[in-house]
Amino acid sequence: MLDHAVLDALGQLRGKWQPEFVDRVITMFMETALTLLTALKNGSAKNDCAALHHASHSLKSCSATIGAYPLAARCENLELLARASSVADAPARVDAIAQEYRLLEAALISRLAQPKRRSELAQRSAGQLPGQFRDYGSGG
């Protein structure tokens, strides 16, 4: 649900561990995600494929950036359907995205609540910078 190595790498972008930066990224993600989930629900209720496309694309990108690949994959699926103007089951897809987000949100809140012990985090991410790109699609 969440690749913690991605957040660890974000926290070391400037060469040293900065837990406050990671906390800000997580907080900004959660605020943005809630706005985008509302846009998805509204787009679904109005059968607005353009709104669904925009919100799912944005949430996909934000999710991938923090290592939330399952959520990014669900958003990508909806994005592709909305781009083709064919989302017959939009409410069910948006509900699945919202459910995946709730699981992710719990993991992010848990991470925010953890003590920021550098040695523990350094061990977890030592030598493991994630690749710049990752295939998070549902296809084989």
N, CA and C atoms as a LAMMPS dump frame, in Angstrom:
ITEM: TIMESTEP
0
ITEM: NUMBER OF ATOMS
420
ITEM: BOX BOUNDS ff ff ff
-5.0000000000000000e+02 5.0000000000000000e+02
-5.0000000000000000e+02 5.0000000000000000e+02
-5.0000000000000000e+02 5.0000000000000000e+02
ITEM: ATOMS id mol type element x y z
1 1 1 N 0.816 -1.179 0
2 1 2 C 0 0 0
3 1 3 C 0.869 1.256 0
4 2 1 N 2.042 1.195 0.673
5 2 2 C 2.93 2.351 0.739
6 2 3 C 4.372 1.867 0.727
7 3 1 N 5.136 2.353 -0.222
8 3 2 C 6.557 2.037 -0.301
9 3 3 C 7.3 3.073 0.542
10 4 1 N 7.637 2.691 1.766
11 4 2 C 8.28 3.625 2.685
12 4 3 C 9.644 4.086 2.182
13 5 1 N 10.283 3.297 1.353
14 5 2 C 11.588 3.68 0.806
15 5 3 C 11.484 4.958 -0.022
16 6 1 N 10.342 5.166 -0.657
17 6 2 C 10.161 6.392 -1.445
18 6 3 C 10.142 7.61 -0.522
19 7 1 N 9.389 7.52 0.567
20 7 2 C 9.36 8.63 1.521
21 7 3 C 10.726 8.832 2.168
22 8 1 N 11.416 7.738 2.449
23 8 2 C 12.758 7.845 3.012
24 8 3 C 13.685 8.574 2.042
25 9 1 N 13.573 8.239 0.769
26 9 2 C 14.407 8.899 -0.241
27 9 3 C 14.066 10.382 -0.354
28 10 1 N 12.784 10.714 -0.288
29 10 2 C 12.381 12.121 -0.318
30 10 3 C 12.98 12.882 0.866
31 11 1 N 13.059 12.217 1.995
32 11 2 C 13.607 12.844 3.183
33 11 3 C 15.106 13.066 3.133
34 12 1 N 15.76 12.456 2.157
35 12 2 C 17.209 12.592 2.032
36 12 3 C 17.611 13.305 0.747
37 13 1 N 16.697 14.011 0.133
38 13 2 C 16.992 14.68 -1.13
39 13 3 C 18.142 15.666 -1.023
40 14 1 N 18.279 16.306 0.087
41 14 2 C 19.341 17.307 0.256
42 14 3 C 20.59 16.721 0.889
43 15 1 N 20.695 15.405 0.9
44 15 2 C 21.904 14.761 1.387
45 15 3 C 21.9 14.358 2.843
46 16 1 N 20.985 14.859 3.619
47 16 2 C 20.877 14.426 5.012
48 16 3 C 19.405 14.226 5.346
49 17 1 N 19.151 13.393 6.312
50 17 2 C 17.785 13.027 6.677
51 17 3 C 17.043 14.228 7.238
52 18 1 N 15.868 14.537 6.648
53 18 2 C 15.034 15.651 7.083
54 18 3 C 13.602 15.161 7.325
55 19 1 N 13.344 14.661 8.534
56 19 2 C 12.01 14.117 8.812
57 19 3 C 10.901 15.158 8.723
58 20 1 N 11.215 16.417 9.003
59 20 2 C 10.188 17.461 8.929
60 20 3 C 9.698 17.635 7.491
61 21 1 N 10.61 17.492 6.551
62 21 2 C 10.238 17.615 5.139
63 21 3 C 9.289 16.485 4.751
64 22 1 N 9.595 15.273 5.178
65 22 2 C 8.729 14.129 4.876
66 22 3 C 7.354 14.336 5.499
67 23 1 N 7.323 14.834 6.711
68 23 2 C 6.041 15.1 7.371
69 23 3 C 5.228 16.125 6.581
70 24 1 N 5.901 17.154 6.071
71 24 2 C 5.191 18.166 5.263
72 24 3 C 4.667 17.555 3.966
73 25 1 N 5.467 16.709 3.338
74 25 2 C 5.03 16.053 2.101
75 25 3 C 3.796 15.2 2.368
76 26 1 N 3.824 14.432 3.449
77 26 2 C 2.684 13.576 3.807
78 26 3 C 1.444 14.424 4.065
79 27 1 N 1.601 15.49 4.826
80 27 2 C 0.467 16.354 5.154
81 27 3 C -0.108 16.998 3.898
82 28 1 N 0.768 17.502 3.04
83 28 2 C 0.303 18.117 1.791
84 28 3 C -0.397 17.084 0.907
85 29 1 N 0.13 15.867 0.867
86 29 2 C -0.512 14.819 0.082
87 29 3 C -1.919 14.561 0.602
88 30 1 N -2.063 14.402 1.902
89 30 2 C -3.382 14.084 2.462
90 30 3 C -4.381 15.212 2.201
91 31 1 N -3.948 16.451 2.315
92 31 2 C -4.843 17.576 2.039
93 31 3 C -5.262 17.587 0.565
94 32 1 N -4.297 17.392 -0.308
95 32 2 C -4.575 17.378 -1.747
96 32 3 C -5.463 16.2 -2.114
97 33 1 N -5.175 15.042 -1.541
98 33 2 C -5.952 13.843 -1.856
99 33 3 C -7.418 14.014 -1.476
100 34 1 N -7.68 14.629 -0.341
101 34 2 C -9.076 14.83 0.072
102 34 3 C -9.813 15.725 -0.924
103 35 1 N -9.147 16.748 -1.408
104 35 2 C -9.749 17.631 -2.415
105 35 3 C -10.021 16.847 -3.705
106 36 1 N -9.063 16.042 -4.104
107 36 2 C -9.223 15.267 -5.339
108 36 3 C -10.277 14.173 -5.196
109 37 1 N -10.39 13.571 -4.019
110 37 2 C -11.444 12.572 -3.793
111 37 3 C -12.823 13.213 -3.891
112 38 1 N -12.946 14.424 -3.381
113 38 2 C -14.215 15.148 -3.507
114 38 3 C -14.523 15.408 -4.978
115 39 1 N -13.506 15.801 -5.73
116 39 2 C -13.695 16.039 -7.169
117 39 3 C -14.088 14.75 -7.884
118 40 1 N -13.504 13.626 -7.482
119 40 2 C -13.873 12.338 -8.081
120 40 3 C -15.332 11.996 -7.771
121 41 1 N -15.741 12.192 -6.537
122 41 2 C -17.124 11.889 -6.153
123 41 3 C -18.105 12.782 -6.899
124 42 1 N -17.771 14.064 -7.019
125 42 2 C -18.632 14.982 -7.76
126 42 3 C -18.681 14.614 -9.246
127 43 1 N -17.531 14.293 -9.819
128 43 2 C -17.481 13.89 -11.227
129 43 3 C -18.262 12.619 -11.476
130 44 1 N -18.191 11.709 -10.536
131 44 2 C -18.937 10.456 -10.655
132 44 3 C -20.444 10.717 -10.583
133 45 1 N -20.851 11.552 -9.637
134 45 2 C -22.28 11.85 -9.474
135 45 3 C -22.861 12.539 -10.701
136 46 1 N -22.049 13.342 -11.367
137 46 2 C -22.512 14.089 -12.547
138 46 3 C -22.172 13.389 -13.86
139 47 1 N -21.543 12.211 -13.751
140 47 2 C -21.09 11.49 -14.944
141 47 3 C -20.231 12.399 -15.835
142 48 1 N -19.34 13.143 -15.192
143 48 2 C -18.476 14.114 -15.86
144 48 3 C -17.105 13.481 -16.1
145 49 1 N -16.909 12.951 -17.293
146 49 2 C -15.665 12.254 -17.619
147 49 3 C -14.454 13.177 -17.573
148 50 1 N -14.625 14.435 -17.948
149 50 2 C -13.497 15.371 -17.897
150 50 3 C -13.04 15.586 -16.453
151 51 1 N -13.98 15.747 -15.544
152 51 2 C -13.64 15.929 -14.131
153 51 3 C -13.004 14.659 -13.568
154 52 1 N -13.552 13.505 -13.937
155 52 2 C -12.98 12.233 -13.496
156 52 3 C -11.56 12.069 -14.014
157 53 1 N -11.35 12.44 -15.276
158 53 2 C -10.022 12.318 -15.865
159 53 3 C -9.03 13.218 -15.135
160 54 1 N -9.385 14.471 -14.951
161 54 2 C -8.478 15.423 -14.307
162 54 3 C -8.138 14.987 -12.875
163 55 1 N -9.141 14.675 -12.087
164 55 2 C -8.916 14.322 -10.681
165 55 3 C -8.163 13.004 -10.543
166 56 1 N -8.505 12.016 -11.361
167 56 2 C -7.807 10.726 -11.263
168 56 3 C -6.358 10.858 -11.724
169 57 1 N -6.11 11.661 -12.751
170 57 2 C -4.742 11.892 -13.205
171 57 3 C -3.915 12.566 -12.113
172 58 1 N -4.478 13.592 -11.497
173 58 2 C -3.762 14.32 -10.446
174 58 3 C -3.495 13.44 -9.228
175 59 1 N -4.495 12.677 -8.806
176 59 2 C -4.32 11.803 -7.649
177 59 3 C -3.342 10.678 -7.961
178 60 1 N -3.362 10.188 -9.183
179 60 2 C -2.395 9.162 -9.607
180 60 3 C -0.978 9.683 -9.443
181 61 1 N -0.727 10.874 -9.941
182 61 2 C 0.613 11.454 -9.888
183 61 3 C 1.063 11.704 -8.453
184 62 1 N 0.193 12.278 -7.657
185 62 2 C 0.531 12.54 -6.25
186 62 3 C 0.818 11.241 -5.502
187 63 1 N 0.007 10.235 -5.756
188 63 2 C 0.161 8.951 -5.069
189 63 3 C 1.473 8.272 -5.448
190 64 1 N 1.791 8.283 -6.717
191 64 2 C 3.04 7.671 -7.168
192 64 3 C 4.247 8.388 -6.58
193 65 1 N 4.149 9.691 -6.447
194 65 2 C 5.259 10.482 -5.918
195 65 3 C 5.633 10.078 -4.505
196 66 1 N 4.651 9.689 -3.691
197 66 2 C 4.96 9.304 -2.313
198 66 3 C 5.097 7.79 -2.132
199 67 1 N 4.948 7.029 -3.214
200 67 2 C 5.104 5.582 -3.116
201 67 3 C 3.829 4.824 -2.817
202 68 1 N 2.681 5.436 -3.068
203 68 2 C 1.388 4.782 -2.847
204 68 3 C 0.943 4.155 -4.166
205 69 1 N 1.631 3.115 -4.572
206 69 2 C 1.423 2.536 -5.9
207 69 3 C 0.068 1.855 -6.11
208 70 1 N -0.5 1.173 -5.115
209 70 2 C -1.84 0.6 -5.34
210 70 3 C -2.893 1.676 -5.617
211 71 1 N -2.828 2.788 -4.898
212 71 2 C -3.77 3.878 -5.143
213 71 3 C -3.51 4.488 -6.514
214 72 1 N -2.257 4.667 -6.858
215 72 2 C -1.91 5.213 -8.17
216 72 3 C -2.437 4.316 -9.29
217 73 1 N -2.366 3.011 -9.108
218 73 2 C -2.85 2.075 -10.137
219 73 3 C -4.366 2.178 -10.307
220 74 1 N -5.094 2.272 -9.201
221 74 2 C -6.555 2.429 -9.298
222 74 3 C -6.913 3.729 -10.015
223 75 1 N -6.181 4.781 -9.687
224 75 2 C -6.436 6.08 -10.334
225 75 3 C -6.092 6.019 -11.817
226 76 1 N -5.027 5.332 -12.145
227 76 2 C -4.644 5.214 -13.553
228 76 3 C -5.726 4.487 -14.36
229 77 1 N -6.284 3.447 -13.786
230 77 2 C -7.36 2.719 -14.48
231 77 3 C -8.55 3.636 -14.756
232 78 1 N -8.947 4.395 -13.751
233 78 2 C -10.063 5.329 -13.938
234 78 3 C -9.694 6.412 -14.938
235 79 1 N -8.484 6.91 -14.854
236 79 2 C -8.026 7.951 -15.776
237 79 3 C -8.136 7.488 -17.23
238 80 1 N -7.689 6.27 -17.502
239 80 2 C -7.737 5.752 -18.872
240 80 3 C -9.171 5.62 -19.377
241 81 1 N -10.05 5.143 -18.533
242 81 2 C -11.456 5.021 -18.919
243 81 3 C -12.086 6.397 -19.143
244 82 1 N -11.787 7.329 -18.242
245 82 2 C -12.362 8.673 -18.366
246 82 3 C -11.835 9.373 -19.616
247 83 1 N -10.571 9.142 -19.942
248 83 2 C -10.007 9.741 -21.143
249 83 3 C -10.751 9.245 -22.391
250 84 1 N -11.192 7.999 -22.349
251 84 2 C -11.945 7.414 -23.458
252 84 3 C -13.436 7.726 -23.348
253 85 1 N -13.824 8.509 -22.348
254 85 2 C -15.225 8.875 -22.099
255 85 3 C -16.126 7.668 -21.935
256 86 1 N -15.604 6.658 -21.232
257 86 2 C -16.368 5.433 -21.043
258 86 3 C -16.18 4.908 -19.623
259 87 1 N -16.932 5.468 -18.673
260 87 2 C -16.824 5.035 -17.279
261 87 3 C -18.213 4.648 -16.787
262 88 1 N -18.664 3.484 -17.207
263 88 2 C -20.008 3.03 -16.842
264 88 3 C -20.138 2.756 -15.346
265 89 1 N -19.059 2.312 -14.724
266 89 2 C -19.099 1.962 -13.303
267 89 3 C -18.315 2.962 -12.452
268 90 1 N -18.418 4.225 -12.78
269 90 2 C -17.65 5.269 -12.08
270 90 3 C -17.873 5.26 -10.569
271 91 1 N -19.117 5.176 -10.083
272 91 2 C -19.292 5.199 -8.622
273 91 3 C -18.533 4.071 -7.91
274 92 1 N -18.555 2.881 -8.473
275 92 2 C -17.851 1.754 -7.854
276 92 3 C -16.338 1.973 -7.895
277 93 1 N -15.839 2.505 -8.995
278 93 2 C -14.401 2.764 -9.114
279 93 3 C -13.964 3.865 -8.148
280 94 1 N -14.755 4.907 -8.033
281 94 2 C -14.427 5.99 -7.111
282 94 3 C -14.493 5.489 -5.667
283 95 1 N -15.465 4.652 -5.354
284 95 2 C -15.54 4.065 -4.011
285 95 3 C -14.307 3.222 -3.71
286 96 1 N -13.84 2.458 -4.686
287 96 2 C -12.638 1.633 -4.502
288 96 3 C -11.408 2.518 -4.277
289 97 1 N -11.336 3.615 -5.007
290 97 2 C -10.23 4.567 -4.809
291 97 3 C -10.304 5.163 -3.411
292 98 1 N -11.489 5.541 -2.983
293 98 2 C -11.664 6.117 -1.643
294 98 3 C -11.287 5.111 -0.561
295 99 1 N -11.655 3.854 -0.76
296 99 2 C -11.309 2.818 0.213
297 99 3 C -9.796 2.616 0.261
298 100 1 N -9.16 2.575 -0.886
299 100 2 C -7.698 2.433 -0.934
300 100 3 C -7.038 3.63 -0.25
301 101 1 N -7.592 4.814 -0.47
302 101 2 C -7.042 6.011 0.182
303 101 3 C -7.149 5.905 1.698
304 102 1 N -8.283 5.423 2.205
305 102 2 C -8.45 5.303 3.662
306 102 3 C -7.39 4.383 4.267
307 103 1 N -7.07 3.299 3.582
308 103 2 C -6.006 2.406 4.06
309 103 3 C -4.657 3.128 4.055
310 104 1 N -4.399 3.834 2.977
311 104 2 C -3.161 4.597 2.862
312 104 3 C -3.094 5.685 3.923
313 105 1 N -4.195 6.392 4.115
314 105 2 C -4.238 7.465 5.104
315 105 3 C -3.876 6.935 6.493
316 106 1 N -4.372 5.768 6.844
317 106 2 C -4.054 5.175 8.143
318 106 3 C -2.547 4.911 8.253
319 107 1 N -1.948 4.418 7.174
320 107 2 C -0.507 4.164 7.183
321 107 3 C 0.286 5.462 7.282
322 108 1 N -0.183 6.497 6.605
323 108 2 C 0.511 7.789 6.65
324 108 3 C 0.398 8.432 8.025
325 109 1 N -0.78 8.359 8.628
326 109 2 C -0.965 8.911 9.967
327 109 3 C -0.083 8.16 10.96
328 110 1 N -0.003 6.855 10.794
329 110 2 C 0.863 6.053 11.656
330 110 3 C 2.315 6.483 11.506
331 111 1 N 2.714 6.737 10.282
332 111 2 C 4.102 7.179 10.055
333 111 3 C 4.34 8.551 10.68
334 112 1 N 3.384 9.445 10.559
335 112 2 C 3.532 10.767 11.17
336 112 3 C 3.661 10.669 12.688
337 113 1 N 3.003 9.687 13.282
338 113 2 C 2.994 9.54 14.733
339 113 3 C 4.251 8.874 15.276
340 114 1 N 5.028 8.252 14.405
341 114 2 C 6.227 7.555 14.861
342 114 3 C 7.308 8.553 15.276
343 115 1 N 8.082 8.178 16.297
344 115 2 C 9.218 9.029 16.663
345 115 3 C 10.194 9.098 15.499
346 116 1 N 10.827 10.208 15.332
347 116 2 C 11.749 10.419 14.215
348 116 3 C 13.166 10.045 14.643
349 117 1 N 13.425 8.741 14.683
350 117 2 C 14.751 8.277 15.07
351 117 3 C 15.573 8.044 13.818
352 118 1 N 16.592 8.814 13.679
353 118 2 C 17.396 8.803 12.469
354 118 3 C 18.03 7.445 12.203
355 119 1 N 18.584 6.797 13.214
356 119 2 C 19.302 5.545 12.977
357 119 3 C 18.372 4.47 12.418
358 120 1 N 17.168 4.4 12.94
359 120 2 C 16.197 3.422 12.469
360 120 3 C 15.822 3.69 11.01
361 121 1 N 15.576 4.944 10.692
362 121 2 C 15.209 5.306 9.33
363 121 3 C 16.379 5.135 8.382
364 122 1 N 17.574 5.448 8.84
365 122 2 C 18.747 5.299 7.994
366 122 3 C 18.983 3.83 7.667
367 123 1 N 18.777 2.944 8.631
368 123 2 C 18.925 1.52 8.377
369 123 3 C 17.905 1.044 7.348
370 124 1 N 16.694 1.533 7.462
371 124 2 C 15.632 1.091 6.567
372 124 3 C 15.91 1.512 5.13
373 125 1 N 16.498 2.681 4.958
374 125 2 C 16.675 3.191 3.605
375 125 3 C 18.114 3.139 3.115
376 126 1 N 19.017 2.604 3.913
377 126 2 C 20.436 2.595 3.533
378 126 3 C 20.637 1.907 2.198
379 127 1 N 21.147 2.689 1.271
380 127 2 C 21.455 2.133 -0.042
381 127 3 C 20.26 1.767 -0.886
382 128 1 N 19.079 2.193 -0.509
383 128 2 C 17.882 1.814 -1.254
384 128 3 C 17.143 3.025 -1.774
385 129 1 N 17.734 3.716 -2.698
386 129 2 C 16.996 4.803 -3.332
387 129 3 C 16.126 4.199 -4.414
388 130 1 N 14.838 4.476 -4.394
389 130 2 C 13.961 3.901 -5.409
390 130 3 C 14.268 4.492 -6.774
391 131 1 N 13.918 3.728 -7.792
392 131 2 C 14.107 4.208 -9.146
393 131 3 C 13.257 5.438 -9.408
394 132 1 N 13.656 6.203 -10.408
395 132 2 C 12.926 7.43 -10.722
396 132 3 C 11.52 7.119 -11.201
397 133 1 N 11.364 6.023 -11.924
398 133 2 C 10.063 5.665 -12.462
399 133 3 C 9.703 4.274 -11.992
400 134 1 N 8.441 4.032 -11.852
401 134 2 C 7.981 2.713 -11.439
402 134 3 C 6.713 2.403 -12.193
403 135 1 N 6.608 1.156 -12.626
404 135 2 C 5.392 0.72 -13.308
405 135 3 C 4.403 0.293 -12.242
406 136 1 N 3.355 1.083 -12.05
407 136 2 C 2.351 0.776 -11.024
408 136 3 C 1.034 0.414 -11.676
409 137 1 N 1.066 0.15 -12.967
410 137 2 C -0.161 -0.225 -13.676
411 137 3 C -0.627 -1.603 -13.297
412 138 1 N -1.839 -1.898 -13.683
413 138 2 C -2.433 -3.18 -13.328
414 138 3 C -2.145 -4.256 -14.361
415 139 1 N -1.644 -3.85 -15.495
416 139 2 C -1.393 -4.831 -16.561
417 139 3 C -0.181 -5.673 -16.271
418 140 1 N -0.015 -6.76 -17.042
419 140 2 C 1.052 -7.712 -16.818
420 140 3 C 2.303 -7.312 -17.381
